[in-house]
Amino acid sequence: AVLSTQEFITSCKSPANADSRNFCLGYATGLYDTYLATRHPSMAKPFICVKQPGPTRDAVIGDFIKWVDAKPALLSNPAADSVLRFLAERFPCPA
C-alpha cells in the first residue's frame, strides 16, 4: 500500500514519539534525496530549488503540515505526491 498524506502527517505531528519523528524525518529526507538524485537537467528541468542555507527540516515539515491543513482534499493522496507538490510551491525554481 502507498503511504497516504494523512498517514505521513500523522507521524509528523507526533514529534515527542521518537519512532514517529524518525519515520517522518527519514521519509521526507529520503524523498527529497531521491528527487535530487533522479533529476537530470538535460532531460527534465528542476522544479524544486532550495536556496542555501536552507531552512531546518523541522521548519519545512511544520510548513508542510500547515499547507496540508489548508488543503484537506490532499489527505488521501500519496504522501510522496503531496510532499513534492508542496516543495515545488514552497521552493520554486527561477523561471
Wavefront OBJ file of the C-alpha trace (Angstrom):
o trace
v 0.000 0.000 0.000
v 1.108 3.533 -0.749
v 1.604 5.844 2.241
v -1.145 8.471 2.266
v -0.620 12.114 3.072
v -2.809 11.632 6.164
v -0.634 8.776 7.416
v 2.520 10.785 6.807
v 1.387 13.943 8.584
v 0.066 11.873 11.481
v 3.603 10.615 12.067
v 4.985 14.135 11.657
v 2.536 15.581 14.171
v 3.971 13.346 16.919
v 7.464 14.795 17.418
v 7.622 13.594 21.044
v 7.405 9.988 19.844
v 10.919 9.072 18.689
v 9.719 6.404 16.242
v 7.225 8.781 14.609
v 9.769 11.596 14.414
v 12.417 9.322 12.911
v 9.963 7.975 10.340
v 8.781 11.486 9.416
v 12.302 12.878 9.003
v 13.581 9.756 7.252
v 10.713 9.631 4.769
v 10.920 13.348 3.978
v 14.704 13.290 3.634
v 14.649 10.139 1.504
v 12.000 11.589 -0.772
v 13.939 14.825 -1.308
v 17.246 12.982 -1.765
v 15.599 10.740 -4.361
v 14.289 13.823 -6.181
v 17.816 15.282 -6.231
v 19.426 12.027 -7.364
v 16.981 11.393 -10.188
v 16.790 14.889 -11.703
v 18.925 15.142 -14.780
v 18.952 18.759 -16.037
v 19.357 17.785 -19.686
v 16.249 15.566 -19.529
v 13.944 17.360 -17.110
v 14.041 20.884 -15.771
v 14.286 21.006 -11.952
v 11.126 22.226 -10.249
v 12.346 22.402 -6.631
v 15.202 24.809 -5.850
v 16.141 25.292 -2.207
v 18.487 28.229 -1.717
v 21.314 27.579 0.727
v 21.469 27.776 3.585
v 18.072 26.127 3.581
v 15.555 26.093 6.408
v 15.630 23.339 9.010
v 13.820 20.086 8.293
v 11.534 20.751 11.256
v 10.555 24.147 9.830
v 9.814 22.675 6.399
v 7.781 19.822 7.871
v 5.843 22.292 10.030
v 5.087 24.377 6.940
v 4.042 21.227 5.074
v 1.578 20.291 7.819
v 0.044 23.792 7.701
v -0.116 23.596 3.902
v -1.935 20.261 4.009
v -4.278 21.502 6.748
v -5.405 24.177 4.267
v -5.859 21.540 1.523
v -7.758 18.634 3.141
v -8.562 17.135 -0.269
v -4.899 16.022 -0.400
v -5.148 13.802 2.679
v -5.981 10.694 0.664
v -3.291 11.365 -1.982
v 0.034 9.530 -1.887
v 2.352 11.283 0.556
v 5.172 11.491 -1.989
v 2.947 13.382 -4.427
v 1.800 15.859 -1.784
v 5.312 16.455 -0.466
v 6.702 17.122 -3.947
v 3.806 19.484 -4.751
v 4.457 21.372 -1.525
v 8.196 21.613 -2.135
v 7.622 22.860 -5.686
v 5.285 25.572 -4.384
v 7.449 26.491 -1.377
v 10.784 26.371 -3.208
v 10.091 27.143 -6.870
v 12.939 27.356 -9.307
v 13.572 30.672 -11.064
v 11.795 30.947 -14.395
l 1 2 3 4 5 6 7 8 9 10 11 12 13 14 15 16 17 18 19 20 21 22 23 24 25 26 27 28 29 30 31 32 33 34 35 36 37 38 39 40 41 42 43 44 45 46 47 48 49 50 51 52 53 54 55 56 57 58 59 60 61 62 63 64 65 66 67 68 69 70 71 72 73 74 75 76 77 78 79 80 81 82 83 84 85 86 87 88 89 90 91 92 93 94 95
